[in-house]
Amino acid sequence: MSNKPQYDYLIVGAGLFGAVFAHEATKKNKKCLVIDKRDHLGGNIYCENIEGINVHKYGAHIFHTNDKYIWDYVNSFVPFNRYTNSPVANYEGKLYNLPFNMNTFYQLWGVTTPNEAQAIIEQQTQKYKKNNPKNLEEHALSLVGEDIYHKLIKGYTEKQWGRKATELPTFIIKRLPLRFTFDNNYFNDTYQGIPIGGYNKLIDGLLKNVECKTNIDFFKDREYWGSLAKNIVYTGKIDEYYDYRFGKLEYRSLNFQHEILETSNYQGNAVINYTESQIPYTRIIEHKHFEFGKQKSTVITKEFPLEGGTKNEPYYPINNDKNNDIYLQYKKIAQESSVIFGGRLAEYKYYDMHQVIASALTRSKKVFAED
Ligand SMILES: Cc1cc2nc3c(=O)[nH]c(=O)nc-3n(C[C@H](O)[C@H](O)[C@H](O)COP(=O)(O)OP(=O)(O)OC[C@H]3O[C@@H](n4cnc5c(N)ncnc54)[C@H](O)[C@@H]3O)c2cc1C
């Protein structure tokens, strides 16, 4: 069935890219229709309210940025709280602060000064620095030494990628920052926090004056949905858009196991990483701590890493040479098309929230300047 276009833009995907684009287009008096195949808006930042707690359904999301413009932009839809991400690692029942800082070094070695900590790291990394690292294990050992690597990196990374660290490429870990101050704040950015009342408020604010339909898979009838608008913004998987003609792009996935517990405070922190390989999950998230919740019960989520496959949600692109080559072939034909491809799935790229918002703002500015 074909229709005369009723909309200026059909936006496929109600995640941050689609929502920001739709908001900016609506401000320019463009008529937009946003569709999403899930039963809710928000994409991966969606929160489900369970027992009065905003549960980050697709993994813990902490907003952070150095860009004041982006910070003011998101705060114009919903004020953010002062949550500071300070994850803790549990290795064989002992707790260590993250990111690696003077608290961690004290917990590992009992050292109390930066000089003592630096001396131990220097001594543990020396022998690994000589050769060009051939894999992630050698690379990590040359950056942080044996103790930090074996207790806090190896098991976690192997679970995350489903492979031995000796079989993983070095590019996965670019840097392993070591901080010689007593500072457990995970991010270096000037601004961080969680929207007060949860991420849905941000999405609702962005999509306030936009027509949206959920439970609609674009591919169930792409001709019909495409015929409704003069232009298409597509934020789903780029390989799916092109019927996988150059092959499938691979992802890592996660299985989230949510549990409601009849206790007001299960672990005392929003994020605890489990860094030993014997424990099958990588993290336990206790959602109420993102918003300093005072509810009687609590909700925790265990994160189990998985292969991407067809059934599992595509979360992390695997940007190795094989996949990057396939992506470049899709990108080439996408650039020749009139469709706007944006966001993490359409660009096969890991984006943090502030980055995907910046990308959608830049793209919409360009599109409307050309109009
Ligand atoms: C586990 C995890 C943790 C993260 N933690 C953080 C964090 O702490 N801080 C941070 O800044 N960022 C974090 N991120 C990144 C953040 O999730 C992304 O930046 C953001 O969600 C990207 O938005 P998007 O619009 O590109 O994609 P998405 O949010 O995935 O939106 C795409 C939407 O398109 C829809 N769609 C796809 N195909 C179709 C179709 N055929 N028809 C209709 N709809 C379709 C999907 O259902 C989805 O809703 C995390 C990501 C993951 C995976």
The ligand as an SDF file (V2000), in Angstrom:
LIG
                    3D

 53 58  0  0  0  0  0  0  0  0999 V2000
   24.9040   -1.9600   28.4530 C   0  0  0  0  0  0  0  0  0  0  0  0
   25.0880   -0.5370   28.0570 C   0  0  0  0  0  0  0  0  0  0  0  0
   25.3990    0.4130   29.0250 C   0  0  0  0  0  0  0  0  0  0  0  0
   25.5660    1.7500   28.6530 C   0  0  0  0  0  0  0  0  0  0  0  0
   25.9010    2.6490   29.6230 N   0  0  0  0  0  0  0  0  0  0  0  0
   26.0910    3.9400   29.2900 C   0  0  0  0  0  0  0  0  0  0  0  0
   26.4710    4.8940   30.2870 C   0  0  0  0  0  0  0  0  0  0  0  0
   26.6350    4.5760   31.4630 O   0  0  0  0  0  0  0  0  0  0  0  0
   26.6700    6.1810   29.8920 N   0  0  0  0  0  0  0  0  0  0  0  0
   26.5060    6.5910   28.5920 C   0  0  0  0  0  0  0  0  0  0  0  0
   26.6860    7.7760   28.2770 O   0  0  0  0  0  0  0  0  0  0  0  0
   26.1280    5.6960   27.6200 N   0  0  0  0  0  0  0  0  0  0  0  0
   25.9210    4.3950   27.9420 C   0  0  0  0  0  0  0  0  0  0  0  0
   25.5500    3.4940   26.9740 N   0  0  0  0  0  0  0  0  0  0  0  0
   25.3190    3.9700   25.5880 C   0  0  0  0  0  0  0  0  0  0  0  0
   23.8760    4.4240   25.3200 C   0  0  0  0  0  0  0  0  0  0  0  0
   22.9950    3.3520   25.5250 O   0  0  0  0  0  0  0  0  0  0  0  0
   23.7870    4.9270   23.8540 C   0  0  0  0  0  0  0  0  0  0  0  0
   24.5720    6.0660   23.6920 O   0  0  0  0  0  0  0  0  0  0  0  0
   22.3780    5.2880   23.3730 C   0  0  0  0  0  0  0  0  0  0  0  0
   21.4010    4.4020   23.8120 O   0  0  0  0  0  0  0  0  0  0  0  0
   22.3820    5.3040   21.8490 C   0  0  0  0  0  0  0  0  0  0  0  0
   21.1370    5.7580   21.3570 O   0  0  0  0  0  0  0  0  0  0  0  0
   20.6660    5.3380   19.8960 P   0  0  0  0  0  0  0  0  0  0  0  0
   19.4730    6.1530   19.5990 O   0  0  0  0  0  0  0  0  0  0  0  0
   21.8150    5.4020   18.9630 O   0  0  0  0  0  0  0  0  0  0  0  0
   20.3200    3.7810   19.9950 O   0  0  0  0  0  0  0  0  0  0  0  0
   19.1780    2.9820   20.7620 P   0  0  0  0  0  0  0  0  0  0  0  0
   18.9550    3.5370   22.1170 O   0  0  0  0  0  0  0  0  0  0  0  0
   19.5320    1.5540   20.6530 O   0  0  0  0  0  0  0  0  0  0  0  0
   17.8770    3.2680   19.8790 O   0  0  0  0  0  0  0  0  0  0  0  0
   17.6230    2.6300   18.6520 C   0  0  0  0  0  0  0  0  0  0  0  0
   16.1660    2.2870   18.6100 C   0  0  0  0  0  0  0  0  0  0  0  0
   15.8270    1.8220   17.2970 O   0  0  0  0  0  0  0  0  0  0  0  0
   14.8490    0.8390   17.4400 C   0  0  0  0  0  0  0  0  0  0  0  0
   14.8230    0.0220   16.2230 N   0  0  0  0  0  0  0  0  0  0  0  0
   15.8180   -0.7170   15.7200 C   0  0  0  0  0  0  0  0  0  0  0  0
   15.4100   -1.3490   14.6020 N   0  0  0  0  0  0  0  0  0  0  0  0
   14.1270   -0.9760   14.3800 C   0  0  0  0  0  0  0  0  0  0  0  0
   13.1710   -1.3130   13.4140 C   0  0  0  0  0  0  0  0  0  0  0  0
   13.4230   -2.1990   12.4390 N   0  0  0  0  0  0  0  0  0  0  0  0
   11.9290   -0.7720   13.4990 N   0  0  0  0  0  0  0  0  0  0  0  0
   11.6270    0.0890   14.4990 C   0  0  0  0  0  0  0  0  0  0  0  0
   12.5070    0.4250   15.4580 N   0  0  0  0  0  0  0  0  0  0  0  0
   13.7470   -0.1010   15.4000 C   0  0  0  0  0  0  0  0  0  0  0  0
   15.2630    0.0580   18.6580 C   0  0  0  0  0  0  0  0  0  0  0  0
   14.1850   -0.6680   19.2080 O   0  0  0  0  0  0  0  0  0  0  0  0
   15.7600    1.1830   19.5670 C   0  0  0  0  0  0  0  0  0  0  0  0
   14.7260    1.6280   20.4230 O   0  0  0  0  0  0  0  0  0  0  0  0
   25.4230    2.1440   27.3040 C   0  0  0  0  0  0  0  0  0  0  0  0
   25.1160    1.1870   26.3330 C   0  0  0  0  0  0  0  0  0  0  0  0
   24.9690   -0.1440   26.7000 C   0  0  0  0  0  0  0  0  0  0  0  0
   24.6870   -1.1550   25.6280 C   0  0  0  0  0  0  0  0  0  0  0  0
  1  2  1  0
  2  3  1  0
  2 52  2  0
  3  4  2  0
  4  5  1  0
  4 50  1  0
  5  6  2  0
  6  7  1  0
  6 13  1  0
  7  8  2  0
  7  9  1  0
  9 10  1  0
 10 11  2  0
 10 12  1  0
 12 13  2  0
 13 14  1  0
 14 15  1  0
 14 50  1  0
 15 16  1  0
 16 17  1  0
 16 18  1  0
 18 19  1  0
 18 20  1  0
 20 21  1  0
 20 22  1  0
 22 23  1  0
 23 24  1  0
 24 25  2  0
 24 26  1  0
 24 27  1  0
 27 28  1  0
 28 29  2  0
 28 30  1  0
 28 31  1  0
 31 32  1  0
 32 33  1  0
 33 34  1  0
 33 48  1  0
 34 35  1  0
 35 36  1  0
 35 46  1  0
 36 37  1  0
 36 45  1  0
 37 38  2  0
 38 39  1  0
 39 40  1  0
 39 45  2  0
 40 41  1  0
 40 42  2  0
 42 43  1  0
 43 44  2  0
 44 45  1  0
 46 47  1  0
 46 48  1  0
 48 49  1  0
 50 51  2  0
 51 52  1  0
 52 53  1  0
M  END
$$$$
